């Protein structure tokens, strides 16, 4: 019995550590995320998802918790997750329409314009590469 409890505790500890090492998504509303991005002079990374989307769930479980992805995105972007069918999602979808899920938007908080976007599941390497391309676009526009 002690071994079972120990194994369960170790498993839970690993899950908690994985959650702490990945992308930190803002818990605020859209307008607060925009204000934070402006104040920190960062682009907004928006994961536009739905609750029923399989690739969205896979990215949530496999890609977003990755330490390398988290380190890069937490340093360079203000990260938000928006369920496009709930809460603020439908209103945001009017401004940033999606063709499929997930759609990964990189948005300039000052102009509100899309700097870069990607459609569909992306691996950790692909997501970092897209983030790097976005940073290059931002630097080129300055």
N, C-alpha and C positions, 0 to 999 in steps of 0.2 A: 504494500500500500504506500509506504514512504517513497519507493522508487517511482511509482505512478505520479504522485504529487510533485516530486522533484522534476520529472520529465515535463509535466504540464507547466510548472513555474518557469523552467528554462525556455520552453516554447513561447510562452507569453512574454518573457523578457526579450527574446529575439524580435518578436513582433513590435514591441514598444520601441526598441532601439532602431529598427528599420524605419518606423514612422518618424522618429526624431531626426533621421539622417537625410531624408529626401526633401522634395520641394515643400516649402512652407506656404500654404495657400492662405490668403487674407480671409479673415472671418467677418470683415466689414461689408458694407453695401458698395455698390458700384461707384457712387459719387465719392465716397470716402477713399476707395482705392485710387481713383483718379487724382484726388488731392494729394495722397501720399506719393504717388508716382511723380507728380509735378514737383513736390517738395524735395524729393530725392533725385530728381532728374533721371528717372528710369522709365523705360518702356514697360507697358503692361503686357504680361503674358496671360492670355485668357484661354482656358480649356473650356470650350463650348461643347457640352455633353448632354446626354439624356440618361435617365435612370435605366432604360431598357437596352442600351447600346452595349453589345458584347465587346467590341474593340475598346470602348471607353473604360469598361470595367477592367480589361486586361492592362491598359496603361496605368490605371489607378493602383492595381495590384503589383505590377512588375516594373514599370518605368519610373513613375513619380517617386517611389520610396528609395530609389537608387541614390547612394551617397554622392557619387560624382555628378549626377544630374542635379541633385539638391544643392550641392556646393556652387555649381555654376549658375543655376537659375536664381537662387536666393541672393547671390551677390549682384547679379546684373539686371534683374527684373522685379517688378511687383507682380506677384502671381495670384490669379483669381480663378476659381472654378464657378461656372455658371450653368445650372440646369436650364436649358433653353426652353423647357416646357413648364417651369414653375417659378414662382416668385418674380424676380426682376427679369428672368430669362426672356419671356415673350416680348417685352418692350425693347430689350437689348437686341433681340433678333431682328427687329425692324431696322435698326441701324447697321448691324453686322450680320447680314443674312448668311445662312449656312446651306451647303449643298448636300452635306452628309455629316455623320458623326464618327469620331470627334473631329471638330474643326479647331485648330490651334491658331489663335490670332495673336499677333504682336502689334500693339496699338500705341501710337504716340499720344500721351495724355494731354498735350498742349493743343494739338490740332484735332484730335479724335480720329485721325486717319490711320488706316491699316498700313503698317510698315512691312509686314510679311505675314504669310499664313500658310498652313499646311493642312491637308485633309487626310484623315484616316490614322490608323495605328502607326506609331513611330517607335523604333527601338531606342534604347538609351543613347547609342552612338548617333543615330539619326536626329534625335531631339537636340542633342548638344550641337550638332552641326548646323541645324536650323537656327538655333540661338546665336551661334557665332556669325552666321550669315546676316542675321538681323542686326547684330551689333555693328557689323561692317557697313550695312546700309545706313544706320543711324550716323556713324562717323562720316560717311560720304556726303550726307545731307547737311552737315554743319558747315 
